[in-house]
Amino acid sequence: MNEVVLTHVFDLTPEELAERFKLLGLQAFRAKQVLQWIYEKQVDCWDQMTNLGKNDRAKLAEHFVILRGQTVRHQLATDGVQKLLMDWSGAKLPVVDMANQTECVMIPSESRKTACISSQVGCPVGCKFCASGLDGVDQNLTSGQIVEQVWQLSRLPGIGRISNVVFMGMGEPLANFKEVTKAVQFINASWGMGISARKITVSTVGLPAQIRRLAEIDLPITLAISLHAPNDELRRQLIPWADYVTVNQLMDAGQYYFKKTGREITLEYILLGRVNDQPEQAHELAKVARTLRSNVNLIRYNEVKGLPYKRPDTQDVLQFENILRSKGVNVHIRASRGRDIAAACGQLRRENAQAG
């Protein structure tokens, strides 16, 4: 007997859910009620939906599932950052199969509560300094799995309403374009998570054609380009995909995105000690940044066990920032958060597998 695959509610729009309801003999308007229970009241159990009849609730349980992910590990840092390792296989806990696991992170501050989420299991890019892509990519996440991460993070103790979402977890978002853009629409929708599009950031290592596609979507989200090197030679040493895309091509795509959306581009730059954090690279980066309407986010590297890269010296970071600022670049140093809980992206997933 074949196992029935339940439909993930987070994968469906109100209209799609209403159509499913009609096929099951349920009243279409019940779809709106169900989504209100899930998104507004954060209910994850059909029996708690008290304005639905008992028979309707039983039918929903036979055909739909609210949650697909299980929390394998939950870590809380001393600075308030929380990280979840989630498994999507449906297997009984504990599980240690990396091929079905992703990470998501809640980063609270005085002014915002930011959800950092994954778009793929693993990553196809294989950046030399990153734990996420050490074992390649296993699968794309569905839009529902992506949205569920935001929902799960919002239910953590003391969090409540999330203000910002960044696609900076595991995976290359634009390599999972259809599901990511659908998830963005759900996260933004008034019936969904209700988070302003301007507070949603999609980060990409650089797929120019997909950046242009993203510009055509009528959502004013922020585009972040993971540059990490100011020239093609160094970038190819750090990022395998840079063999196929030049810095100039990325900047041209970013310029197109700005012209279409009016949204300033963020250039992300991970500082690797004595690799890309020296004055000559700062001067080169300033020239690149000035080719388009952008700001630069400097990120101190979080060490990954087994990789040769080191966290930069503070004096090198400050010198790098000062050079950019002296050249008229809008630059910020991102605060390091969660360093005591396997802060590097993909690190918790690998640690859990090795422990298992």
Order of alpha helices (4+ residues) and beta strands (2+ residues): beta-alpha-alpha-alpha-beta-beta-beta-beta-beta-beta-beta-alpha-beta-alpha-beta-alpha-beta-alpha-alpha-beta-alpha-beta-alpha-beta-alpha
